[in-house]
Amino acid sequence: MTPPDATRDSERRPLALVTGATGYIGGRLVPELLAAGFGVRAMARHPERLDGRPWRPEAEVVAADAQDPDQLRAALDGVDVAYYLIHALGSGPRFEASDRRTARVFATAARESGVGRVVYLGGLHPETDDLSPHLESRTEVGEILLASGVPTAVLQAAVIIGSGSASFEMMRYLTERLPAMVAPRWLDNRIQPIAVRDVLRYLVGAARLPAEVSRTFDIGGPDVLTYRQMMQRYAAVAGLPARVIRTLPVLTPRLASLWVGLVTPVPSGLARPLVESLIHEVVVKEDDLRRYVPDPPEGLLGFDASVELALQRVREFEVSTSWSSAGTAGAPSDPLPEDPDWAGGSLYVDERETVVDASPADLWRVIEGIGGAHGWYSWELGWVARGLMDRLFGGPGLRRGRRHPHELAVGDALDWWRVERIDEGRLLRLRAEMRLPGLAWLELVTDRDDAGRTVFRQRAIYHPHGLLGQVYWWGVLPFHGLVFGGMQRNIAAAAREAAHEAAGGRR
């Protein structure tokens, strides 16, 4: 007779921990693992950002900081395979030290917790001692994990093509917005891109590798192209004329990344490591993983098909995760203090309210549609100027837009804001991720007064950091009437107009 505990263990689904679950790859990997029969524990520092994900009810969500050994061991308890999808890409000049420290903590915790396997998605790179800092760090992290004593699969990929990936968005906007351009000469280096669909399939398959397999694997799609060819083929798939591209030997990665930061939604701080990686030729040297994870019947997805599929997702507003899902490097993540007498320091508040001749539902539709192509119902020149200033200092500016034109979820990027809280039909709270000397939030609320009238309440909150933070608040205070006052009036007017149009349609 089989012991009861052994029966339960044999029936238990293998448990996978996905770190970086709020990120681009992590957010897409969770549903793939669930579909493949795994139990999934999704780990995030701010798990509330996962509340709107469609897979949330099927997965266990834990709050943990990957640099906290105790929290990490608790998250890894009982885990069969752990996905390491954490990196400090674009977080500043010391990102390599942060990557190294986090990887070491994770490697130790995985070994002590008895994890069966670690899977890491790193960067494809040539065999050279002169790697870019980004690729050097990704390589070092892989080596740390391989030395952990836990069987580890390090998957090394070059450019990932998929709706919402930073590499794809950078290529997309450069190609669409610049019919002619001057580019670095290393635009003619060879690259082996891979569709995000195939990356996810390899990641899932790597969980079931034999225990004795612990090594790196190169992964890539069927096409080897230069970046110039990738841009031209993107243009062809998107129905654009061929681009005029001239190369110069003097355009440095720093200058190129600043240009990318101005032309595309990808901030220069994130663009620079991506641009630096293009200095190298990144082509698959072996395809051993295909022995363990066979190609699908239709084969790996080629570059043109990958672009076509990504553009279809963009057009149909089905981009489930994007590069901005994980937030802007260096951006604040502190939740808004709920207590007005918060002990963390001074809080400056700009509060306004307006009675609106519309229903709360009409007002909410306007609030939920704010930002992106709809704009901010405010002093447009001021918002554009502040957005450009933010881009120059490495912030997101106003070019991240919205994931969906009408719907918002907690964790969504919204121009230079991040959706921190939504009470459907009542409250939208945004946290600023722009570069500024302090923390800032914006709350938009629908309410009713004692007479039953619809009331629009608006609150901007600012917590300054040091003297510079104080100077910033008092310096911009004279413009609040234009910025926040205009927003209050124009949102109320848009809600009234929407209500009148709806009433006319009902007659």
Secondary structure, DSSP 8 states (H G I E B T S, - for coil): ---HHHHHHHHS--EEEESSTTSHHHHHHHHHHHHTT-EEEEEESSGGGGTT-TTGGGSEEEE--TT-HHHHHHHHTT-SEEEE----TTS-TTHHHHHHHHHHHHHHHHHHTT-SEEEEEEE---S-S---HHHHHHHHHHHHHHTTSS-EEEEEES-EESTT-HHHHHHHHHHHH-SEEEEEGGGGSEE--EEHHHHHHHHHHHTTS-TT--EEEE---S--EEHHHHHHHHHHHTT----EEEEETT--HHHHHHHHHHHSSS-HHHHHHHHHHTTS-B--S--THHHHS---TT-S--HHHHHHHHHHHHHTT-----GGGG--TT-------SSTT-TTS--EEEEEEEEESS-HHHHHHHHHT-SGGG--SS-HHHHHHHHHHHHHTTS-TTTT--SSSS---TT-EETTEEEEEEETTTEEEEEE-SS-SEEEEEEEEEEE-TTS-EEEEEEEEEEE-HHHHHHHHHHHGGGHIIIIIHHHHHHHHHHHHHHHHHHHHH-
